[in-house]
């Protein structure tokens, strides 16, 4: 039961990182994890782009 060593993959680049070190963005439907701010920004921009298509 060591939460510190739990691993997750970045939502954008799929890099494996410790969950404790991950950034996360709480969306309306789910929580996405990211290895760094750049990946989080990339994901946010993609989401915004999808909305604008409608
Ligand atoms: Zn990443």
mmCIF file of the protein (N, C-alpha, C, O) and its ligand, coordinates in Angstrom:
data_MODEL
# 
_entry.id   MODEL 
# 
loop_
_entity.id 
_entity.type 
_entity.pdbx_number_of_molecules 
1 polymer     1 
2 non-polymer 1 
# 
_entity_poly.entity_id                      1 
_entity_poly.type                           'polypeptide(L)' 
_entity_poly.nstd_linkage                   no 
_entity_poly.nstd_monomer                   no 
_entity_poly.pdbx_seq_one_letter_code       
;(UNK)(UNK)(UNK)(UNK)(UNK)(UNK)(UNK)(UNK)(UNK)(UNK)(UNK)(UNK)(UNK)(UNK)(UNK)(UNK)
(UNK)(UNK)(UNK)(UNK)(UNK)(UNK)(UNK)(UNK)(UNK)(UNK)(UNK)(UNK)(UNK)(UNK)(UNK)(UNK)
(UNK)(UNK)(UNK)(UNK)(UNK)(UNK)(UNK)(UNK)(UNK)(UNK)(UNK)(UNK)(UNK)(UNK)(UNK)(UNK)
(UNK)(UNK)(UNK)(UNK)(UNK)(UNK)
;
_entity_poly.pdbx_seq_one_letter_code_can   XXXXXXXXXXXXXXXXXXXXXXXXXXXXXXXXXXXXXXXXXXXXXXXXXXXXXX 
_entity_poly.pdbx_strand_id                 A 
# 
loop_
_entity_poly_seq.entity_id 
_entity_poly_seq.num 
_entity_poly_seq.mon_id 
_entity_poly_seq.hetero 
1 1  UNK n 
1 2  UNK n 
1 3  UNK n 
1 4  UNK n 
1 5  UNK n 
1 6  UNK n 
1 7  UNK n 
1 8  UNK n 
1 9  UNK n 
1 10 UNK n 
1 11 UNK n 
1 12 UNK n 
1 13 UNK n 
1 14 UNK n 
1 15 UNK n 
1 16 UNK n 
1 17 UNK n 
1 18 UNK n 
1 19 UNK n 
1 20 UNK n 
1 21 UNK n 
1 22 UNK n 
1 23 UNK n 
1 24 UNK n 
1 25 UNK n 
1 26 UNK n 
1 27 UNK n 
1 28 UNK n 
1 29 UNK n 
1 30 UNK n 
1 31 UNK n 
1 32 UNK n 
1 33 UNK n 
1 34 UNK n 
1 35 UNK n 
1 36 UNK n 
1 37 UNK n 
1 38 UNK n 
1 39 UNK n 
1 40 UNK n 
1 41 UNK n 
1 42 UNK n 
1 43 UNK n 
1 44 UNK n 
1 45 UNK n 
1 46 UNK n 
1 47 UNK n 
1 48 UNK n 
1 49 UNK n 
1 50 UNK n 
1 51 UNK n 
1 52 UNK n 
1 53 UNK n 
1 54 UNK n 
# 
loop_
_struct_asym.id 
_struct_asym.entity_id 
A 1 
B 2 
# 
loop_
_chem_comp.id 
_chem_comp.type 
_chem_comp.mon_nstd_flag 
UNK 'L-peptide linking' . 
ZN  non-polymer         . 
# 
_pdbx_entity_nonpoly.entity_id   2 
_pdbx_entity_nonpoly.name        ? 
_pdbx_entity_nonpoly.comp_id     ZN 
# 
_pdbx_nonpoly_scheme.asym_id         B 
_pdbx_nonpoly_scheme.entity_id       2 
_pdbx_nonpoly_scheme.mon_id          ZN 
_pdbx_nonpoly_scheme.ndb_seq_num     1 
_pdbx_nonpoly_scheme.pdb_seq_num     101 
_pdbx_nonpoly_scheme.auth_seq_num    101 
_pdbx_nonpoly_scheme.pdb_mon_id      ZN 
_pdbx_nonpoly_scheme.auth_mon_id     ZN 
_pdbx_nonpoly_scheme.pdb_strand_id   A 
_pdbx_nonpoly_scheme.pdb_ins_code    . 
# 
loop_
_atom_site.group_PDB 
_atom_site.id 
_atom_site.type_symbol 
_atom_site.label_atom_id 
_atom_site.label_alt_id 
_atom_site.label_comp_id 
_atom_site.label_asym_id 
_atom_site.label_entity_id 
_atom_site.label_seq_id 
_atom_site.pdbx_PDB_ins_code 
_atom_site.Cartn_x 
_atom_site.Cartn_y 
_atom_site.Cartn_z 
_atom_site.occupancy 
_atom_site.B_iso_or_equiv 
_atom_site.pdbx_formal_charge 
_atom_site.auth_seq_id 
_atom_site.auth_comp_id 
_atom_site.auth_asym_id 
_atom_site.auth_atom_id 
_atom_site.pdbx_PDB_model_num 
ATOM   1   N  N  . UNK A 1 1  ? 0.833   -1.205 0.000   1.00 0.00 ? 1   UNK A N  1 
ATOM   2   C  CA . UNK A 1 1  ? 0.000   0.000  0.000   1.00 0.00 ? 1   UNK A CA 1 
ATOM   3   C  C  . UNK A 1 1  ? 0.870   1.259  0.000   1.00 0.00 ? 1   UNK A C  1 
ATOM   4   O  O  . UNK A 1 1  ? 0.781   2.094  0.900   1.00 0.00 ? 1   UNK A O  1 
ATOM   5   N  N  . UNK A 1 2  ? 1.696   1.372  -1.010  1.00 0.00 ? 2   UNK A N  1 
ATOM   6   C  CA . UNK A 1 2  ? 2.551   2.559  -1.097  1.00 0.00 ? 2   UNK A CA 1 
ATOM   7   C  C  . UNK A 1 2  ? 2.049   3.473  -2.225  1.00 0.00 ? 2   UNK A C  1 
ATOM   8   O  O  . UNK A 1 2  ? 2.350   3.256  -3.398  1.00 0.00 ? 2   UNK A O  1 
ATOM   9   N  N  . UNK A 1 3  ? 1.303   4.464  -1.852  1.00 0.00 ? 3   UNK A N  1 
ATOM   10  C  CA . UNK A 1 3  ? 0.755   5.361  -2.869  1.00 0.00 ? 3   UNK A CA 1 
ATOM   11  C  C  . UNK A 1 3  ? 1.848   6.154  -3.578  1.00 0.00 ? 3   UNK A C  1 
ATOM   12  O  O  . UNK A 1 3  ? 1.676   6.574  -4.722  1.00 0.00 ? 3   UNK A O  1 
ATOM   13  N  N  . UNK A 1 4  ? 2.945   6.350  -2.910  1.00 0.00 ? 4   UNK A N  1 
ATOM   14  C  CA . UNK A 1 4  ? 4.035   7.125  -3.501  1.00 0.00 ? 4   UNK A CA 1 
ATOM   15  C  C  . UNK A 1 4  ? 4.602   6.482  -4.758  1.00 0.00 ? 4   UNK A C  1 
ATOM   16  O  O  . UNK A 1 4  ? 5.090   7.173  -5.653  1.00 0.00 ? 4   UNK A O  1 
ATOM   17  N  N  . UNK A 1 5  ? 4.536   5.166  -4.819  1.00 0.00 ? 5   UNK A N  1 
ATOM   18  C  CA . UNK A 1 5  ? 5.161   4.473  -5.939  1.00 0.00 ? 5   UNK A CA 1 
ATOM   19  C  C  . UNK A 1 5  ? 4.166   4.085  -7.025  1.00 0.00 ? 5   UNK A C  1 
ATOM   20  O  O  . UNK A 1 5  ? 4.532   3.432  -8.003  1.00 0.00 ? 5   UNK A O  1 
ATOM   21  N  N  . UNK A 1 6  ? 2.927   4.479  -6.857  1.00 0.00 ? 6   UNK A N  1 
ATOM   22  C  CA . UNK A 1 6  ? 1.947   4.165  -7.892  1.00 0.00 ? 6   UNK A CA 1 
ATOM   23  C  C  . UNK A 1 6  ? 2.290   4.911  -9.172  1.00 0.00 ? 6   UNK A C  1 
ATOM   24  O  O  . UNK A 1 6  ? 2.593   6.103  -9.146  1.00 0.00 ? 6   UNK A O  1 
ATOM   25  N  N  . UNK A 1 7  ? 2.240   4.195  -10.298 1.00 0.00 ? 7   UNK A N  1 
ATOM   26  C  CA . UNK A 1 7  ? 2.601   4.801  -11.581 1.00 0.00 ? 7   UNK A CA 1 
ATOM   27  C  C  . UNK A 1 7  ? 1.362   5.007  -12.462 1.00 0.00 ? 7   UNK A C  1 
ATOM   28  O  O  . UNK A 1 7  ? 0.436   4.196  -12.466 1.00 0.00 ? 7   UNK A O  1 
ATOM   29  N  N  . UNK A 1 8  ? 1.376   6.097  -13.193 1.00 0.00 ? 8   UNK A N  1 
ATOM   30  C  CA . UNK A 1 8  ? 0.322   6.360  -14.167 1.00 0.00 ? 8   UNK A CA 1 
ATOM   31  C  C  . UNK A 1 8  ? 0.982   6.845  -15.451 1.00 0.00 ? 8   UNK A C  1 
ATOM   32  O  O  . UNK A 1 8  ? 2.164   7.188  -15.440 1.00 0.00 ? 8   UNK A O  1 
ATOM   33  N  N  . UNK A 1 9  ? 0.250   6.879  -16.545 1.00 0.00 ? 9   UNK A N  1 
ATOM   34  C  CA . UNK A 1 9  ? 0.817   7.367  -17.795 1.00 0.00 ? 9   UNK A CA 1 
ATOM   35  C  C  . UNK A 1 9  ? 0.232   8.730  -18.126 1.00 0.00 ? 9   UNK A C  1 
ATOM   36  O  O  . UNK A 1 9  ? -0.951  8.993  -17.913 1.00 0.00 ? 9   UNK A O  1 
ATOM   37  N  N  . UNK A 1 10 ? 1.103   9.595  -18.658 1.00 0.00 ? 10  UNK A N  1 
ATOM   38  C  CA . UNK A 1 10 ? 0.670   10.933 -19.055 1.00 0.00 ? 10  UNK A CA 1 
ATOM   39  C  C  . UNK A 1 10 ? -0.428  10.826 -20.100 1.00 0.00 ? 10  UNK A C  1 
ATOM   40  O  O  . UNK A 1 10 ? -0.345  9.999  -21.008 1.00 0.00 ? 10  UNK A O  1 
ATOM   41  N  N  . UNK A 1 11 ? -1.442  11.645 -19.978 1.00 0.00 ? 11  UNK A N  1 
ATOM   42  C  CA . UNK A 1 11 ? -2.586  11.597 -20.880 1.00 0.00 ? 11  UNK A CA 1 
ATOM   43  C  C  . UNK A 1 11 ? -2.200  12.006 -22.304 1.00 0.00 ? 11  UNK A C  1 
ATOM   44  O  O  . UNK A 1 11 ? -2.862  11.600 -23.260 1.00 0.00 ? 11  UNK A O  1 
ATOM   45  N  N  . UNK A 1 12 ? -1.157  12.789 -22.455 1.00 0.00 ? 12  UNK A N  1 
ATOM   46  C  CA . UNK A 1 12 ? -0.755  13.319 -23.767 1.00 0.00 ? 12  UNK A CA 1 
ATOM   47  C  C  . UNK A 1 12 ? 0.352   12.490 -24.395 1.00 0.00 ? 12  UNK A C  1 
ATOM   48  O  O  . UNK A 1 12 ? 0.195   11.989 -25.508 1.00 0.00 ? 12  UNK A O  1 
ATOM   49  N  N  . UNK A 1 13 ? 1.474   12.338 -23.691 1.00 0.00 ? 13  UNK A N  1 
ATOM   50  C  CA . UNK A 1 13 ? 2.645   11.681 -24.297 1.00 0.00 ? 13  UNK A CA 1 
ATOM   51  C  C  . UNK A 1 13 ? 2.835   10.243 -23.835 1.00 0.00 ? 13  UNK A C  1 
ATOM   52  O  O  . UNK A 1 13 ? 3.743   9.556  -24.305 1.00 0.00 ? 13  UNK A O  1 
ATOM   53  N  N  . UNK A 1 14 ? 1.994   9.786  -22.926 1.00 0.00 ? 14  UNK A N  1 
ATOM   54  C  CA . UNK A 1 14 ? 1.987   8.388  -22.459 1.00 0.00 ? 14  UNK A CA 1 
ATOM   55  C  C  . UNK A 1 14 ? 3.222   8.012  -21.642 1.00 0.00 ? 14  UNK A C  1 
ATOM   56  O  O  . UNK A 1 14 ? 3.458   6.834  -21.375 1.00 0.00 ? 14  UNK A O  1 
ATOM   57  N  N  . UNK A 1 15 ? 3.991   8.991  -21.256 1.00 0.00 ? 15  UNK A N  1 
ATOM   58  C  CA . UNK A 1 15 ? 5.159   8.730  -20.427 1.00 0.00 ? 15  UNK A CA 1 
ATOM   59  C  C  . UNK A 1 15 ? 4.706   8.223  -19.055 1.00 0.00 ? 15  UNK A C  1 
ATOM   60  O  O  . UNK A 1 15 ? 3.734   8.723  -18.489 1.00 0.00 ? 15  UNK A O  1 
ATOM   61  N  N  . UNK A 1 16 ? 5.423   7.225  -18.527 1.00 0.00 ? 16  UNK A N  1 
ATOM   62  C  CA . UNK A 1 16 ? 5.074   6.670  -17.216 1.00 0.00 ? 16  UNK A CA 1 
ATOM   63  C  C  . UNK A 1 16 ? 5.721   7.506  -16.121 1.00 0.00 ? 16  UNK A C  1 
ATOM   64  O  O  . UNK A 1 16 ? 6.935   7.708  -16.109 1.00 0.00 ? 16  UNK A O  1 
ATOM   65  N  N  . UNK A 1 17 ? 4.903   7.978  -15.217 1.00 0.00 ? 17  UNK A N  1 
ATOM   66  C  CA . UNK A 1 17 ? 5.393   8.852  -14.142 1.00 0.00 ? 17  UNK A CA 1 
ATOM   67  C  C  . UNK A 1 17 ? 4.751   8.441  -12.812 1.00 0.00 ? 17  UNK A C  1 
ATOM   68  O  O  . UNK A 1 17 ? 3.674   7.844  -12.798 1.00 0.00 ? 17  UNK A O  1 
ATOM   69  N  N  . UNK A 1 18 ? 5.406   8.759  -11.711 1.00 0.00 ? 18  UNK A N  1 
ATOM   70  C  CA . UNK A 1 18 ? 4.790   8.493  -10.407 1.00 0.00 ? 18  UNK A CA 1 
ATOM   71  C  C  . UNK A 1 18 ? 3.522   9.334  -10.241 1.00 0.00 ? 18  UNK A C  1 
ATOM   72  O  O  . UNK A 1 18 ? 3.517   10.528 -10.544 1.00 0.00 ? 18  UNK A O  1 
ATOM   73  N  N  . UNK A 1 19 ? 2.471   8.717  -9.768  1.00 0.00 ? 19  UNK A N  1 
ATOM   74  C  CA . UNK A 1 19 ? 1.205   9.441  -9.626  1.00 0.00 ? 19  UNK A CA 1 
ATOM   75  C  C  . UNK A 1 19 ? 1.360   10.655 -8.715  1.00 0.00 ? 19  UNK A C  1 
ATOM   76  O  O  . UNK A 1 19 ? 0.730   11.693 -8.920  1.00 0.00 ? 19  UNK A O  1 
ATOM   77  N  N  . UNK A 1 20 ? 2.217   10.498 -7.702  1.00 0.00 ? 20  UNK A N  1 
ATOM   78  C  CA . UNK A 1 20 ? 2.417   11.588 -6.742  1.00 0.00 ? 20  UNK A CA 1 
ATOM   79  C  C  . UNK A 1 20 ? 3.021   12.819 -7.393  1.00 0.00 ? 20  UNK A C  1 
ATOM   80  O  O  . UNK A 1 20 ? 2.850   13.933 -6.899  1.00 0.00 ? 20  UNK A O  1 
ATOM   81  N  N  . UNK A 1 21 ? 3.737   12.620 -8.516  1.00 0.00 ? 21  UNK A N  1 
ATOM   82  C  CA . UNK A 1 21 ? 4.414   13.730 -9.178  1.00 0.00 ? 21  UNK A CA 1 
ATOM   83  C  C  . UNK A 1 21 ? 3.616   14.273 -10.357 1.00 0.00 ? 21  UNK A C  1 
ATOM   84  O  O  . UNK A 1 21 ? 4.019   15.249 -10.989 1.00 0.00 ? 21  UNK A O  1 
ATOM   85  N  N  . UNK A 1 22 ? 2.489   13.643 -10.650 1.00 0.00 ? 22  UNK A N  1 
ATOM   86  C  CA . UNK A 1 22 ? 1.719   14.028 -11.828 1.00 0.00 ? 22  UNK A CA 1 
ATOM   87  C  C  . UNK A 1 22 ? 0.888   15.283 -11.577 1.00 0.00 ? 22  UNK A C  1 
ATOM   88  O  O  . UNK A 1 22 ? 0.427   15.548 -10.467 1.00 0.00 ? 22  UNK A O  1 
ATOM   89  N  N  . UNK A 1 23 ? 0.722   16.036 -12.652 1.00 0.00 ? 23  UNK A N  1 
ATOM   90  C  CA . UNK A 1 23 ? -0.231  17.141 -12.618 1.00 0.00 ? 23  UNK A CA 1 
ATOM   91  C  C  . UNK A 1 23 ? -1.574  16.565 -13.052 1.00 0.00 ? 23  UNK A C  1 
ATOM   92  O  O  . UNK A 1 23 ? -1.618  15.624 -13.845 1.00 0.00 ? 23  UNK A O  1 
ATOM   93  N  N  . UNK A 1 24 ? -2.650  17.111 -12.548 1.00 0.00 ? 24  UNK A N  1 
ATOM   94  C  CA . UNK A 1 24 ? -3.932  16.622 -13.010 1.00 0.00 ? 24  UNK A CA 1 
ATOM   95  C  C  . UNK A 1 24 ? -4.915  17.754 -13.238 1.00 0.00 ? 24  UNK A C  1 
ATOM   96  O  O  . UNK A 1 24 ? -4.919  18.766 -12.538 1.00 0.00 ? 24  UNK A O  1 
ATOM   97  N  N  . UNK A 1 25 ? -5.735  17.545 -14.230 1.00 0.00 ? 25  UNK A N  1 
ATOM   98  C  CA . UNK A 1 25 ? -6.752  18.521 -14.574 1.00 0.00 ? 25  UNK A CA 1 
ATOM   99  C  C  . UNK A 1 25 ? -8.107  17.889 -14.359 1.00 0.00 ? 25  UNK A C  1 
ATOM   100 O  O  . UNK A 1 25 ? -8.437  16.884 -14.988 1.00 0.00 ? 25  UNK A O  1 
ATOM   101 N  N  . UNK A 1 26 ? -8.878  18.462 -13.489 1.00 0.00 ? 26  UNK A N  1 
ATOM   102 C  CA . UNK A 1 26 ? -10.183 17.886 -13.199 1.00 0.00 ? 26  UNK A CA 1 
ATOM   103 C  C  . UNK A 1 26 ? -11.218 18.442 -14.148 1.00 0.00 ? 26  UNK A C  1 
ATOM   104 O  O  . UNK A 1 26 ? -11.684 19.571 -13.996 1.00 0.00 ? 26  UNK A O  1 
ATOM   105 N  N  . UNK A 1 27 ? -11.567 17.640 -15.122 1.00 0.00 ? 27  UNK A N  1 
ATOM   106 C  CA . UNK A 1 27 ? -12.593 18.036 -16.075 1.00 0.00 ? 27  UNK A CA 1 
ATOM   107 C  C  . UNK A 1 27 ? -13.963 17.783 -15.501 1.00 0.00 ? 27  UNK A C  1 
ATOM   108 O  O  . UNK A 1 27 ? -14.104 17.400 -14.339 1.00 0.00 ? 27  UNK A O  1 
ATOM   109 N  N  . UNK A 1 28 ? -14.961 17.997 -16.313 1.00 0.00 ? 28  UNK A N  1 
ATOM   110 C  CA . UNK A 1 28 ? -16.326 17.795 -15.831 1.00 0.00 ? 28  UNK A CA 1 
ATOM   111 C  C  . UNK A 1 28 ? -16.669 16.314 -15.761 1.00 0.00 ? 28  UNK A C  1 
ATOM   112 O  O  . UNK A 1 28 ? -17.523 15.903 -14.975 1.00 0.00 ? 28  UNK A O  1 
ATOM   113 N  N  . UNK A 1 29 ? -15.998 15.515 -16.586 1.00 0.00 ? 29  UNK A N  1 
ATOM   114 C  CA . UNK A 1 29 ? -16.354 14.101 -16.677 1.00 0.00 ? 29  UNK A CA 1 
ATOM   115 C  C  . UNK A 1 29 ? -15.292 13.179 -16.096 1.00 0.00 ? 29  UNK A C  1 
ATOM   116 O  O  . UNK A 1 29 ? -15.611 12.078 -15.646 1.00 0.00 ? 29  UNK A O  1 
ATOM   117 N  N  . UNK A 1 30 ? -14.026 13.615 -16.099 1.00 0.00 ? 30  UNK A N  1 
ATOM   118 C  CA . UNK A 1 30 ? -12.969 12.737 -15.615 1.00 0.00 ? 30  UNK A CA 1 
ATOM   119 C  C  . UNK A 1 30 ? -11.741 13.556 -15.256 1.00 0.00 ? 30  UNK A C  1 
ATOM   120 O  O  . UNK A 1 30 ? -11.667 14.752 -15.540 1.00 0.00 ? 30  UNK A O  1 
ATOM   121 N  N  . UNK A 1 31 ? -10.776 12.889 -14.626 1.00 0.00 ? 31  UNK A N  1 
ATOM   122 C  CA . UNK A 1 31 ? -9.518  13.539 -14.277 1.00 0.00 ? 31  UNK A CA 1 
ATOM   123 C  C  . UNK A 1 31 ? -8.413  12.999 -15.168 1.00 0.00 ? 31  UNK A C  1 
ATOM   124 O  O  . UNK A 1 31 ? -8.233  11.785 -15.267 1.00 0.00 ? 31  UNK A O  1 
ATOM   125 N  N  . UNK A 1 32 ? -7.668  13.891 -15.820 1.00 0.00 ? 32  UNK A N  1 
ATOM   126 C  CA . UNK A 1 32 ? -6.561  13.483 -16.673 1.00 0.00 ? 32  UNK A CA 1 
ATOM   127 C  C  . UNK A 1 32 ? -5.246  13.825 -15.983 1.00 0.00 ? 32  UNK A C  1 
ATOM   128 O  O  . UNK A 1 32 ? -5.139  14.845 -15.301 1.00 0.00 ? 32  UNK A O  1 
ATOM   129 N  N  . UNK A 1 33 ? -4.247  12.964 -16.164 1.00 0.00 ? 33  UNK A N  1 
ATOM   130 C  CA . UNK A 1 33 ? -2.944  13.178 -15.541 1.00 0.00 ? 33  UNK A CA 1 
ATOM   131 C  C  . UNK A 1 33 ? -1.899  13.552 -16.581 1.00 0.00 ? 33  UNK A C  1 
ATOM   132 O  O  . UNK A 1 33 ? -1.944  13.092 -17.722 1.00 0.00 ? 33  UNK A O  1 
ATOM   133 N  N  . UNK A 1 34 ? -0.957  14.396 -16.169 1.00 0.00 ? 34  UNK A N  1 
ATOM   134 C  CA . UNK A 1 34 ? 0.070   14.876 -17.090 1.00 0.00 ? 34  UNK A CA 1 
ATOM   135 C  C  . UNK A 1 34 ? 1.432   14.877 -16.425 1.00 0.00 ? 34  UNK A C  1 
ATOM   136 O  O  . UNK A 1 34 ? 1.550   15.046 -15.211 1.00 0.00 ? 34  UNK A O  1 
ATOM   137 N  N  . UNK A 1 35 ? 2.488   14.680 -17.266 1.00 0.00 ? 35  UNK A N  1 
ATOM   138 C  CA . UNK A 1 35 ? 3.849   14.619 -16.723 1.00 0.00 ? 35  UNK A CA 1 
ATOM   139 C  C  . UNK A 1 35 ? 4.383   16.023 -16.464 1.00 0.00 ? 35  UNK A C  1 
ATOM   140 O  O  . UNK A 1 35 ? 5.252   16.197 -15.610 1.00 0.00 ? 35  UNK A O  1 
ATOM   141 N  N  . UNK A 1 36 ? 3.886   17.023 -17.180 1.00 0.00 ? 36  UNK A N  1 
ATOM   142 C  CA . UNK A 1 36 ? 4.354   18.393 -16.964 1.00 0.00 ? 36  UNK A CA 1 
ATOM   143 C  C  . UNK A 1 36 ? 3.319   19.394 -17.481 1.00 0.00 ? 36  UNK A C  1 
ATOM   144 O  O  . UNK A 1 36 ? 2.291   19.020 -18.044 1.00 0.00 ? 36  UNK A O  1 
ATOM   145 N  N  . UNK A 1 37 ? 3.618   20.657 -17.275 1.00 0.00 ? 37  UNK A N  1 
ATOM   146 C  CA . UNK A 1 37 ? 2.671   21.718 -17.639 1.00 0.00 ? 37  UNK A CA 1 
ATOM   147 C  C  . UNK A 1 37 ? 2.457   21.783 -19.142 1.00 0.00 ? 37  UNK A C  1 
ATOM   148 O  O  . UNK A 1 37 ? 1.356   22.085 -19.603 1.00 0.00 ? 37  UNK A O  1 
ATOM   149 N  N  . UNK A 1 38 ? 3.513   21.500 -19.913 1.00 0.00 ? 38  UNK A N  1 
ATOM   150 C  CA . UNK A 1 38 ? 3.378   21.558 -21.370 1.00 0.00 ? 38  UNK A CA 1 
ATOM   151 C  C  . UNK A 1 38 ? 2.325   20.580 -21.873 1.00 0.00 ? 38  UNK A C  1 
ATOM   152 O  O  . UNK A 1 38 ? 1.515   20.910 -22.739 1.00 0.00 ? 38  UNK A O  1 
ATOM   153 N  N  . UNK A 1 39 ? 2.351   19.382 -21.322 1.00 0.00 ? 39  UNK A N  1 
ATOM   154 C  CA . UNK A 1 39 ? 1.356   18.385 -21.729 1.00 0.00 ? 39  UNK A CA 1 
ATOM   155 C  C  . UNK A 1 39 ? -0.042  18.822 -21.304 1.00 0.00 ? 39  UNK A C  1 
ATOM   156 O  O  . UNK A 1 39 ? -1.005  18.629 -22.047 1.00 0.00 ? 39  UNK A O  1 
ATOM   157 N  N  . UNK A 1 40 ? -0.158  19.396 -20.138 1.00 0.00 ? 40  UNK A N  1 
ATOM   158 C  CA . UNK A 1 40 ? -1.467  19.837 -19.667 1.00 0.00 ? 40  UNK A CA 1 
ATOM   159 C  C  . UNK A 1 40 ? -2.009  20.965 -20.557 1.00 0.00 ? 40  UNK A C  1 
ATOM   160 O  O  . UNK A 1 40 ? -3.193  20.989 -20.890 1.00 0.00 ? 40  UNK A O  1 
ATOM   161 N  N  . UNK A 1 41 ? -1.133  21.889 -20.932 1.00 0.00 ? 41  UNK A N  1 
ATOM   162 C  CA . UNK A 1 41 ? -1.556  22.975 -21.811 1.00 0.00 ? 41  UNK A CA 1 
ATOM   163 C  C  . UNK A 1 41 ? -1.973  22.445 -23.178 1.00 0.00 ? 41  UNK A C  1 
ATOM   164 O  O  . UNK A 1 41 ? -2.963  22.894 -23.757 1.00 0.00 ? 41  UNK A O  1 
ATOM   165 N  N  . UNK A 1 42 ? -1.198  21.476 -23.688 1.00 0.00 ? 42  UNK A N  1 
ATOM   166 C  CA . UNK A 1 42 ? -1.510  20.872 -24.985 1.00 0.00 ? 42  UNK A CA 1 
ATOM   167 C  C  . UNK A 1 42 ? -2.908  20.262 -24.964 1.00 0.00 ? 42  UNK A C  1 
ATOM   168 O  O  . UNK A 1 42 ? -3.701  20.441 -25.888 1.00 0.00 ? 42  UNK A O  1 
ATOM   169 N  N  . UNK A 1 43 ? -3.187  19.532 -23.877 1.00 0.00 ? 43  UNK A N  1 
ATOM   170 C  CA . UNK A 1 43 ? -4.479  18.872 -23.753 1.00 0.00 ? 43  UNK A CA 1 
ATOM   171 C  C  . UNK A 1 43 ? -5.607  19.897 -23.659 1.00 0.00 ? 43  UNK A C  1 
ATOM   172 O  O  . UNK A 1 43 ? -6.666  19.730 -24.265 1.00 0.00 ? 43  UNK A O  1 
ATOM   173 N  N  . UNK A 1 44 ? -5.367  20.958 -22.894 1.00 0.00 ? 44  UNK A N  1 
ATOM   174 C  CA . UNK A 1 44 ? -6.392  21.997 -22.747 1.00 0.00 ? 44  UNK A CA 1 
ATOM   175 C  C  . UNK A 1 44 ? -6.696  22.653 -24.089 1.00 0.00 ? 44  UNK A C  1 
ATOM   176 O  O  . UNK A 1 44 ? -7.855  22.914 -24.411 1.00 0.00 ? 44  UNK A O  1 
ATOM   177 N  N  . UNK A 1 45 ? -5.647  22.919 -24.874 1.00 0.00 ? 45  UNK A N  1 
ATOM   178 C  CA . UNK A 1 45 ? -5.844  23.540 -26.188 1.00 0.00 ? 45  UNK A CA 1 
ATOM   179 C  C  . UNK A 1 45 ? -6.610  22.612 -27.120 1.00 0.00 ? 45  UNK A C  1 
ATOM   180 O  O  . UNK A 1 45 ? -7.473  23.053 -27.879 1.00 0.00 ? 45  UNK A O  1 
ATOM   181 N  N  . UNK A 1 46 ? -6.285  21.314 -27.055 1.00 0.00 ? 46  UNK A N  1 
ATOM   182 C  CA . UNK A 1 46 ? -7.021  20.355 -27.882 1.00 0.00 ? 46  UNK A CA 1 
ATOM   183 C  C  . UNK A 1 46 ? -8.488  20.336 -27.514 1.00 0.00 ? 46  UNK A C  1 
ATOM   184 O  O  . UNK A 1 46 ? -9.350  20.287 -28.392 1.00 0.00 ? 46  UNK A O  1 
ATOM   185 N  N  . UNK A 1 47 ? -8.780  20.372 -26.235 1.00 0.00 ? 47  UNK A N  1 
ATOM   186 C  CA . UNK A 1 47 ? -10.173 20.372 -25.785 1.00 0.00 ? 47  UNK A CA 1 
ATOM   187 C  C  . UNK A 1 47 ? -10.905 21.609 -26.281 1.00 0.00 ? 47  UNK A C  1 
ATOM   188 O  O  . UNK A 1 47 ? -12.046 21.532 -26.735 1.00 0.00 ? 47  UNK A O  1 
ATOM   189 N  N  . UNK A 1 48 ? -10.231 22.746 -26.188 1.00 0.00 ? 48  UNK A N  1 
ATOM   190 C  CA . UNK A 1 48 ? -10.853 23.983 -26.648 1.00 0.00 ? 48  UNK A CA 1 
ATOM   191 C  C  . UNK A 1 48 ? -11.110 23.926 -28.150 1.00 0.00 ? 48  UNK A C  1 
ATOM   192 O  O  . UNK A 1 48 ? -12.132 24.408 -28.638 1.00 0.00 ? 48  UNK A O  1 
ATOM   193 N  N  . UNK A 1 49 ? -10.170 23.332 -28.871 1.00 0.00 ? 49  UNK A N  1 
ATOM   194 C  CA . UNK A 1 49 ? -10.318 23.205 -30.315 1.00 0.00 ? 49  UNK A CA 1 
ATOM   195 C  C  . UNK A 1 49 ? -11.527 22.363 -30.683 1.00 0.00 ? 49  UNK A C  1 
ATOM   196 O  O  . UNK A 1 49 ? -12.236 22.670 -31.641 1.00 0.00 ? 49  UNK A O  1 
ATOM   197 N  N  . UNK A 1 50 ? -11.761 21.306 -29.927 1.00 0.00 ? 50  UNK A N  1 
ATOM   198 C  CA . UNK A 1 50 ? -12.913 20.448 -30.195 1.00 0.00 ? 50  UNK A CA 1 
ATOM   199 C  C  . UNK A 1 50 ? -14.215 21.210 -30.009 1.00 0.00 ? 50  UNK A C  1 
ATOM   200 O  O  . UNK A 1 50 ? -15.161 21.046 -30.779 1.00 0.00 ? 50  UNK A O  1 
ATOM   201 N  N  . UNK A 1 51 ? -14.252 22.037 -28.988 1.00 0.00 ? 51  UNK A N  1 
ATOM   202 C  CA . UNK A 1 51 ? -15.474 22.804 -28.729 1.00 0.00 ? 51  UNK A CA 1 
ATOM   203 C  C  . UNK A 1 51 ? -15.765 23.782 -29.866 1.00 0.00 ? 51  UNK A C  1 
ATOM   204 O  O  . UNK A 1 51 ? -16.920 23.990 -30.238 1.00 0.00 ? 51  UNK A O  1 
ATOM   205 N  N  . UNK A 1 52 ? -14.690 24.387 -30.420 1.00 0.00 ? 52  UNK A N  1 
ATOM   206 C  CA . UNK A 1 52 ? -14.876 25.404 -31.449 1.00 0.00 ? 52  UNK A CA 1 
ATOM   207 C  C  . UNK A 1 52 ? -15.356 24.821 -32.776 1.00 0.00 ? 52  UNK A C  1 
ATOM   208 O  O  . UNK A 1 52 ? -15.902 25.535 -33.617 1.00 0.00 ? 52  UNK A O  1 
ATOM   209 N  N  . UNK A 1 53 ? -15.149 23.526 -32.951 1.00 0.00 ? 53  UNK A N  1 
ATOM   210 C  CA . UNK A 1 53 ? -15.578 22.891 -34.200 1.00 0.00 ? 53  UNK A CA 1 
ATOM   211 C  C  . UNK A 1 53 ? -17.100 22.845 -34.330 1.00 0.00 ? 53  UNK A C  1 
ATOM   212 O  O  . UNK A 1 53 ? -17.633 22.795 -35.438 1.00 0.00 ? 53  UNK A O  1 
ATOM   213 N  N  . UNK A 1 54 ? -17.774 22.863 -33.227 1.00 0.00 ? 54  UNK A N  1 
ATOM   214 C  CA . UNK A 1 54 ? -19.233 22.704 -33.272 1.00 0.00 ? 54  UNK A CA 1 
ATOM   215 C  C  . UNK A 1 54 ? -19.934 23.928 -33.857 1.00 0.00 ? 54  UNK A C  1 
ATOM   216 O  O  . UNK A 1 54 ? -21.160 23.947 -33.961 1.00 0.00 ? 54  UNK A O  1 
HETATM 217 ZN ZN . ZN  B 2 .  ? 3.386   14.172 -20.951 1.00 0.00 ? 101 ZN  A ZN 1 
# 
